[in-house]
Structure formats: C-alpha cells, structure tokens
Amino acid sequence: MKIWNVLCLLLLTSLALQAQPDRWQQRADYKMTIDFDVKKHQFKGEQTLVYTNNSPDTLDRVFYHLYFNAFQPNSMMDVRSQTIKDADPRVGNRIGQLSPDEVGYHKIKRLSMDGEAVSFEVVGTVLEADLPKPILPGATATFEMSFDSQVPIQIRRSGRDNAEGVAYSMAQWYPKMAEYDYQGWHANPYIGREFYGIWADFDVTINIDKDYIIGGTGYLQNPEEIGHGYVEEGKVKKQKGKKLSWHFKAPDVHDFMWGADPDYEHTTFTREDGMVMHFFFQPNEKTSENWAALPGIMDEAFSFINKHYGQYPYEQYSFIQGGDGGMEYPMATLITGERSLPSLVGVSVHELMHSWYQMLLGTNESLYAWMDEGFTSWASNYVMNHLRSKGLIPGQVSENPMAGSYMGYANFSQSGLEEPLSVHSDHFQTNAAYSVASYVKGAVFLEQLKCIIGEEALAKGMLRYFDTWKFKHPNANDFIRVMEKVSGLELDWYKEYMVNTTHTIDYGVKGFSEADGEAVATLERIGLMPMPLDVVVAKTDGSTMSFHIPLQIMRGHKPLAGATLAEDWAWTHPTYDLPLGIPLSDVKAVRIDPGMSMVDIDRANNERAPE
C-alpha cells in the first residue's frame, strides 16, 4: 500500500512537471449561407454550428449574441448612449431616431439541436436557449438555425451607407454563440464596447448582386468565379444570374467580418514570406494616392511586428474601407479611408496590431480591454516610430514613443474620473475613463515594466507571451507569470496596484544629511503606489553616479548597467535613506527617475540640491 502511494505521488508529480500553461477551449465551427437583398438591405441566413464542449461542465443552456438588435430605439445601447455623461458622438441619440426600415434586427425563425427543436427567448441582443438534452463534457452538438436580418444604418462599427459612402460594413452581422470558459458563460448584452468569442473554423457563402465586391475575413474559395482582383479578369468563369456566390473559409478565428461595395478598387501585395495583403477602397481624390502608398508601408510594418511581437500565422490580411473609424477583426480590419497618409498608416497599424493582442491571443476583451487595446497601443507606438525612422511616413523619430501616453495618463489620474483597469469595459461611468484605462494606462502598464525588469526582459517576455498563449484566451495573471519567468522577479504586486487600484506614483527627494563625512539623501514615497527607483547623483565636479533601489517585494532586481545596487526599500516605509558614499560638499543634486521611465505624477519634487 505504501509503495502504491509512493507511485501515485511520483505520477502526480511527473504530470505536474509536464503541465503546460494552457486551459481548455470550447469549439464552435460555423457553416453559413446568406442570401442578400441589397434593395431592402436585408438577408436570409442558414447556419449550421457544430459546438464541442471541451469544458469539464455539463451544459443545459446556450446563448447567442444578436448584435444587430442593438440598433433599435430603446435598446440598451441606445439608452446607454443617451444617459452616459460623455456619449460617443458617433452614436449620441441616433439609434433612437431610426425608422423601421433603418433599424437592425435578427429574427430567429428556427433553432434545433441534433434535429430536436430548441426552446429559446430573445432578450435584446442575446438569445437564451434551453437545450432539449444537456451537452456533456467532451460531447459535440450540432445546432441549425434559420434567421432573417436587416442591416441598420451605419452608426457604430457595422451597418450600411457609412459616412464615406461604403455600402456595407458587415461586422457583428450573424447570430454568434457566446463564449463559455473557466469563468462560465459570457453572454454580455451589446452596448457598443468589446467582444469575446470561441475559436472556430468558418465556412461562409454570401449571395449578393454581381455589382458588389467583397473583402473580409477568410480565404476566397472560388476566385475564378468572382474576378474583381482575386484572379486576372481573363480567367473568370462567369456565373449565371444576377448574383455572385462568394465562398470564404477562415480557420481558427473567433469572428468573421466582411465589407461590400460596388465601387471598391481591389489591389493586392504579396510579401517575401508569401503572405498576401488585400486592399479594398473607393478610389477618389481623397483616397487613391494614399491607398496606393499603403501596401509598401504595411509590408515594412509586418516585418517589424513579426520580428518583435511574434509571427503572424495566417496567409492573408485585408485592409477594407468602411465602418466609422477603425475596428479590428480576424484577418482584416474596417477603417475609414479618406485620411492623410500618416492618419491612414496610423489606423492601419493600430488595427493590424490587434491581430496579435486580440485576434490571436483572444483575451476576454470585455473584462481585460487594457490587455488588448493597451498592448496594441503600446506596440503601435513603436511600429509607427520605426516607420518614421525608415522615412516611410513624415514626422520626427522619438527617443521616447510613450511620452504622450505617460503624460495623458498622469493628467487623467488627477481628474477624479479615473477608474481601475479591473472594471468591466461595459461598466465604466464615462467613455473617457474607459478610453484612458484601456488604451493609455494599458500601454503604460507595459512600458513601466522596463524600469522594473529591464528592456531586454520585456522584449523577450512579449515574444514568449505571444508564443505561449496564442489561441488560448490568456488573463492578466497569465501575462504577469510570463514576465516573472523571464525576469526572475516577483511581479504580482505590480499587477495588483496597476490593475485593481487607481493609486499613483509620486516620489521626491526630501532632504540631505551627513554621517561620518558621508552624504545621505532622504527619499520619500508620497504616492500610494511603490516602485523600484533609479537615482542619479550629480557631483560638483561635473561627473555623475547612478544607484538602483529595488523594492523588497520584488525579491531581486533588474540587470544593472553601471549603477550601484542599493538596499531594498520596504513598501511600508514612507522614507528611505540612500548613502551616497561621498561628502555632502561634493553633491550638486540628486534626481529620481532621470530617464522618466515611470509615471511620476509630480516631477517637481524629483530633483533637489543640498541647501
């Protein structure tokens, strides 16, 4: 019996050692066919969804997102927009003014599971379904659905007839199964914020008038029947009838988007690695020149991104004019196109970077918007700086591409409006608080890691994070654990302060003293968030000395280049005495954070000279 216990213990230990940073993923493979009526802006759809329950739980209910239902008067999105303090001007009160032929809707005509009818109720933008039999762990169920839909006037992201005259921006356009993960169901009503989805293979056929050109997620399966830039016109096999059937397949993605317009110009650019970029835009005096320059610029952007943030795994990416600004989707983006070249490149780079931090990592963006928007903004700043350094876009190359983000976050942290990063994206009290938290503070979260673990460890960690967690829905702890492994430091304190609080950083030089002929600088922590410190001492002879003060709770320190390692600072202690090793008469001034690597909200007290 004792031997058996020992063997079991050894087996469990072996399994634990072999365990990988992974977790189970649900699977939902779609096959959809829609028939589009461009005169009525409506379509009829048939959907077959093969759902695999890879969770350890038995499921007796499922939920579908019906996003188009948000574009109806008195919807949650409508009321939210009209009651929030700082409404998005693209939405405002426009939904409440829509007429019946301008609203969006999904009307579910039939839903079955494995051939049995499913009882369901539509509640706003969510379909709630009680299953005729449970889906057991490891089991697969096939859902079949018929639906009628109307495309709303373009207000937010999706819709018809956007401000630049693009006919259809087809995002969030189909009934989409909600995600179920280790935290349970995520059937959030749609109020215009973020998304979360299941990894799937999509097989989509779109029947639409021949005049329309389509670009979007996935690989076109019948280019010889389509033409329109997918193959040479002489090789096109003309389809009979008034419509074309566009057949797309997209592997391992968690959404499917497409845009359509009769005036699209479609061009392609094949990179040296074989990946093909597609561009769809309406040619005119506001677009043609800049869109012609875009392919070469984005080719260089792809090369930089692949090297620094991980290899893009798909064979295609499409930049599509449409929507109401810029919005990311798998293998493609919708962007407004009538822009200056720097603006066009900027929005293209930002939406492309989402392919790494949302489309491939698949974080629950509703819960952790900062892990997508913030990381994307951080990387985009460096990509844009690189493109400027190559002379591909105008503008000065910056020694600190994150300076603007630091300033923006520091200023907003003093406004009284800041909310923690841990707030669900739908529940921020203002759009400003959501935007600064998600885009700005999320970017600061990454950049500030450099002064804790060092620039080299951060660069290594970003690649390791991508390679470890792509296609696996990582959370905040998964990210910080990667950074702990590459740095050898304890970082949970940093995540907890930055994510769960709105505490700010403020350090100052309080004063000087002298003991046994040696100068001592007394530093103070004024803000509530502790940080390790870099300190420079300017001497009266013109030379300098550098010190690094780790936090005790880090259990180590970053690599030091020419700096003297000082004693750890316990975060509970508001002051710290730093022995300088020289007479006080040799000290000209002491400065905290000379490289401005952390967001110290009051830099006026960072430097002081002995009196």
N, C-alpha and C positions, 0 to 999 in steps of 0.2 A: 504493500500500500504506500509506504514511504517512497519507494522507487518510482511508483506511478505518479505521485505528487511532484516529485522532482522532475520527471519527464514532462509533465504538463507545464510546469513553471518554465522549463527551458524552451518548450514550444511557444508559449505565450511571449516570452522574452524575444525569441527569434522573430516572431511575427511583428512585434512592436518595433524592433530594429529595422525591419524591412518596410514598415509602413511609409507610404508616400504622402506628401501634403496634398491630399485630394479629398473629394467628397462625392457622394452620388449625385447624378444629374438625371432629371426627367428627360424624356424624349418625346417629341411631337412632330411627326412628319406629315406635311401637307401636300395634297393634290387638289388644285382648284382650277375651275374653268369659269370664266365670266363672259357674258355677252353684253356689250356696251351699246347704249343708245345715246349718241352724242347730242341729239336734238333735245332730249329730255334730261340729259346729264344723269342718267340712271343706268343701273346694270343689274342683271340677274346672275346669281352665283350658285355654283355647286361645289361643295367642299367635302373631301374625304380626309379625315385626320386620324392617323394611326398613333395612338398615345401609349407609351410604355412607362409603367410605374416602376421606376428603379429605386424608389424610396422603401424604407422598412415599414411603411404605414399602409393600412387598408383605406382606400378612398371610396366614399359613398356619395360624394358630390364633386362636381367640377364647375369651373367658372370661365366664361369667355368675356373678353373686352369687346365692346361695341363702340369704338371711338367716335364714329360719325354722329352718334346720338348726342354728343356734347354740343353740337351746333344747332340747338333748338332753343327758342325762348324759354326762360325759367329753368334751364338746365343748371347743374352745379357749376359748370364753367361760366355760364352767363352770370349767375348770381355772385359767384366768387369775384369775377372781374368788376362787377358794379359795386361791390362792398369793400374790397381791399383798398387800403389808403392810397396806394400808388399804382393804379391799374396800368397794365401794358397797353400803350396807345394803339397797338395793332388790333387789340380786342375791344377795350372800352365797353361801350354799350351796343356794339354792332350785332352781337348774337340776338339780343332782344328785339331787334328791328327786322329780323329775317322774315320774309313771307314764306308761305308753304312750299313754293317751288324753289326757294333758295336755301332751305334748311338741309341738314344732312340727316340720314337715318339708315339703320339696318333693321329690316323687318324679317324676322326668322320664320320661315314658312314650315320647316320640318327639321327635327333633330332626332337621330336614332343612335343607339349604341349596340353594336354587334347584331343589327337587324331589329332590335326592340325599340319601340318609341320611348323617348325620354321626356319626362315632365320638366318643364322649365318656366321661369319667370324672368322677364326683362325689367331690371331696376336701373333706370338711367342708362349709364354706359356699361353696365355689367349684366350678363346673362347668368342666372343662377340655376343650375340643373341638378335635380335629384336623380341618381342613377337607378336603373331597374335592377342592377346587381352590382356589388362592390368590385372595384379593381384591386386585386390582391397584390402584395409586393412581388415584383418580378413579372407581373402579368401585362399583357397588351390588350387594348381595346380599340375597336375601330368605330369612330363617330362619323356619321354622314349628316350633312346639313344642306338645306336649300335656303337661299335668302335673296331678298330684293333690297337694293340700296340706292340711295340718292346722294350725289356728291354735293356738298354745300359750297356756297360762295367761299372763296379762299379768305379765311380770317386768321387762323393760326396754323402754320405748318402745311396742312393739307387743304385740298379744295380746288375749285375751278376758277379760272379767269383771275389770276393774281394781278398785282399792280403793274406788272410789266407786260401783261397780255398773254402769259403762258396759259394754255387751255386747261391742263390737268396736272396737279401736283398730288400724286396718289400715295400719300403716307397715311399709316394707320387706317387703311381702307377696307379691311376684311375682318370678319369675326376671328379673334385671336385667343387661343387658350391661355389662361393666366398661368403664371409660374407657381409651382409648389416646390419648396425647398426645405432645408432643415429647420426653418422658422415657420413653416406652414404655408398656407395659401397667401398670395399677394394679388388680390382682386381689387386693387385700388380704383375708385372712380376717376375718370379722366377730367382734370380741371386745367390742363394745359402745361403740365410740368414734365416729369421724366417717365422713363419706360423700363420694363424688365421683362425678359422673355426666355423661352425654352429653346435650347439648341435643336435645330431641325434641318431636314432637307426639304426644300420647296420645289414643287413641280407645278408651274402656273401657266395657264393658257389664257390669253386675252384676245377676245374677238372684238375688233374695233374698225371703224371706217378706214378704207385704204389710204386716205389722205394723211393720216396721223403717223408720226414717227415716235417710237418708244425707246426710252433708255431707263435702266434701273438696276436693281439687284439681280444677280444671276447671269448665267451664260445662255445666250440665244441658241436654241436647238435647231432652228430651221432658217438660217440666214439666206439660203439660196431661194427661199420663197418670199423673203422680205425685201432684200436690197437695202435701200436707204443708208448706204455707207457700211453695211455689215459685210457685203461682198460687192465685187465690181458689177455695175449695172448689167453688163452683157451676160452675166452668169445667173441672172434672176429667172426663176421659174414662176411665171405669173399664176397667182391663184385666181380662180373664178369667183364671181360675185362681187358685192360691194364692200366686203370686209376682208381684212387680213387676220389670220390667226397667228399671234405671236406666242411662241412656246419657249419658256425660260425654265432653267433648273439652277438651283442655288444650294450647294452643300454646306452643312454645318454653319448655319446662320440663325439668328433669333428674330429676324423680321424680314419683310420683303416690301420694297418700295419701288414705284415706277413713276415716270413723268411722260406726258404725251402732248404733242403739239404738231399741227400740220406745217409750221414754219421752221421747225428745228433744222439747223445745219448740224450734221453728224461727222465728226472727224475722229481719227484715232492716232495714237502714238505708241509704238512698240519699244519698250526699253531693252537694254542689252541683256537683261536676265530673262527676257521673253514675256514679262508681264505687260499687258496691253491696257493703256488708258483710253477711255472714251470721253468725248466732249460733245454735249448737246446744248445748243444755244440758238437764239433768234438773231440772225445777222442784221446789224444796222450800224449807224454811225456811233452808237453808244457802246457797242459790244465787239464788233468784228476785229479791230486791231488788238485789243487786249486779250480776247479769247484766242487769237492766233499766236500770241506770245506765251500763253499759259502752259501748253504742253512741255516745252523745253524747261521752263522753270520748275514745274512739278516733277519732272524727271529728276532734277537735282535734289529736290526735296525728298523724294522717295529714297534716293541713295543715302542721304544723310540720316533719315529716320530709320531705315533698315539697319544701318551700322550702329546707331546709338541706342535704339529702343526696341529692337527685335525685328525679325524678318517677317514681312507681310506674306501670308501663306496662300492667298488666292491668285488666280491668273489674270484678274481683271479688276479695274476700278473705274467708275464713271462720275464725271462732274456734270451736273444737269441743272440748267437754268430753271428756276421755279421756286415755289414756296414764298416765304416772307422775310428772308434774311439768309440764314444758313442753318441747316439741320442735317445731322449725321444719320446714316443708315448703313446696313451691311453692304459692302462692295460699292457704295455710291453715296453721293450727297446731293441735296437740293440747295441751290444757292441763287440768290438774286444776282442778275448778271450785268446790269447797267451800272458799272462801277469803274473807278480809276484802277490802273494796274496794281498799285500797292494794296488797295482795298480788295480787289478780286483775288490776288495771291493770298492775302491775309485770311480771308474767309475760307479759301480752298485749303490752305494749310491747316487751319484750326479744325475744319470738319474732317479732313483726312486723318488727323491725329486721333480723332475719336475711334478710328478703326482699331487702334491699339488699346485704348483705355476703356472702351465700352463694347465695340463690336466683337473683339476677340477675347478680352478678359470677362466681359459680361457681368460686371458688378451690378448689384441691385442699385441702380442709379437713383431710384426714388428714396432709398434710405441713405445712400452714400453718394450723393450727387458730386461732392467735392473730390471723390476718388476718380470720377470721370472728367467733369468739367475743369476741376482744378489741375489735375495731372496733365490734361490736354492743353490747358492754357500755359502751364509751365513749359512743356516741351515745345509748343508752338512759338513761344518767345525765342527759344534757342534756334529753331529752324529758320525763323524769319531773320534773325541776326546773321545766320550762316548765308542765307541768300543775299543779304546786303553785302556781306564780305566778298561774295563772288561777283558783285556788280550786276546781279540779275534783277534787282529792284532798287529804286532810289532810296536814299536815307543813310544816315550815319551808322557805322558799326558801333555798338555799345559795349563798353567793358563790363557793364552790369545790366543784362537784359531784363532783370527782375526788379530794377529800381522803381519803376512805376507801380508795380504790384505792391511792393513794400509800402510805398507812400499812400496808395489808395487804402490798403488795409489799416495802416496806422491811423489815418484820418477818420475812417469809418468807425474804428473801435472806440473813438471818443464821442460819437454822435448820440449814444444812448439807444441806438436802434439795433446794435449787433445781437445776433442770436447764435447759439452753439452750432457747430457742424453736425452734431448728433440729431438735430431737428429734422424730421421727415420733410422732404422737399415740398410737399403739398401744404405743410402746416406753418411755414414761416408767416409772420404777421405782415411783412411787407415784401414786395418784389425786390426792393433794394437789399434787404437783409439776406434774402435767398441768393441774389446775384453775387454779392460780396463774399458771402460764405463759400459758395460753390466754386466760383471762378477765381476769386482773388485769394482768399485765405487758403483754399485748397492748393493753389500754386505756391503760396508762401510756406505751407506745410512741408513741401518737398525741398524748396530752396534752403530753408533754415536747417535742414538735416546736415548740410555741408559743414556748418560750424560745430556740429556735434560728432559726426562720424568721419568727416573729410570728403572732399570732392571725388576722389578715386573710389571710395567705398560706395558713394551714392550712385556713380555711373555703373559700377559693377552690379549693384543691387537692383537698378532699374531693369537691366537685361535679365537678371536672374528672376525677378518678379514676373516679367512677361513670360519667360520660358517655362517657369514653374506653374503658373496659374492661368494660362490661356485656356479658354473653353471650360473654365471651372468655377466661375462666379465667386471670386475672392471677396473677403470682407476686410475691414480695417485691421483686424488682428493678423490676418494672413500677410498683409503687406508689411506690417511692422516687424513680424517674425523674420521675414526675409532680410530686412535691414539689420536686425540683431545678428543674424548668422553671418552676414558679410562683414560686419564691423566688430563682432565680438563684444558688443556693449549691450547693456540693458536699456531698452527704449520705451517700455510700457508707460513710464511717467510722461514722456513727450506726447505720445498718442492721447493719453488721458487729459492732459492740460489743453492741448490744441483742439481736440475733438469734443470733449464733454464740457468745457468751460469757455468763458469769454475773458479769462484772465489775460492780462497783458504784461509785456516785458518792459521794465524800466530799471536800469542800473545807473549808479552815479558814483563819482569819486567824492567821498565825504570829507576827507582831510588827510593830514600827514602828521607823523610823529617821528621821533628818533630814539633808538635804543642801542646803547653801546656803540655809538657812532654810525649806526646803520639806519637808513631811512625806511620807514614803514608807511605804505599807503593804505588807508582805511577805505574800503569799498562798501557800498550799501545796495541792498536789493529793495527797491521802492515798489515795483510792481509785484503782483501776486504770482507770476509765472517764473520759476527758476530756469536758468540756462548756464551752461559752461561759458567761460569768458576767455577771450583773447585780450590781452592788455599790452600796450606799448608804452615804454618809458622813454621820453625824450630827455637826453642829457645836455648839460650846459655846453659841452664840447662839440655838440652837433651830431653825436652818434646816438643810437637807439638800442634798447634792449626789449626783448619780447618775452612774455610769460603766457602760459595757458593754465587756467584754473578749471579742472573738471568738477562736475557735480558728484558728490559721494554716491548718489543713487544710480549713476551710470556704470559703476564697477569697472572703470577703465577710462581710457581717453582716446581721442583720435590721433593719427600719426602726426608727429610734430616736426616742423621744418625750421630749425634754428631757434625755436622757442624753449625757454626753461619751464619744466613741468613744476607747477606749484602744488601745494597741499590741496586735497579735495575740499570743496565748500559744501557743508551740510545745508540742505534747502530750508531747514527750520531756523537757521541763524540769519537774522536780517543784515548783519555786518560781517566783514571779513578783513583781516589784517594781512597784507601782502608785503613780506620783507623784500626789499629791493636790492640789498647787497652792496649799496653804495652810500656815501654820505648824503645827507639831505641837501647839502650845498651843491651837489652835482646834478640834482634833479631839476630839470626845467619844467616838465609837465608829465602827467600820466593820463593816458587816454584808453577808455574801454571800447572794445569793438571797432578798431580802426578801419577794418575792411567793410564795415556796415553789413555784416553777414546775418544779423538778426534784426527783427523789427522792434527796436527800442523806441518807445513812443515819445520819449523826451531826450533828445541827444544834447540838449544844452548843458546837462549835468554830467556828460560822459567824459569831459576833459577838465582837468584842473591843474593849476600850478601851485607850488608851495607859497605861502604868504611870507 
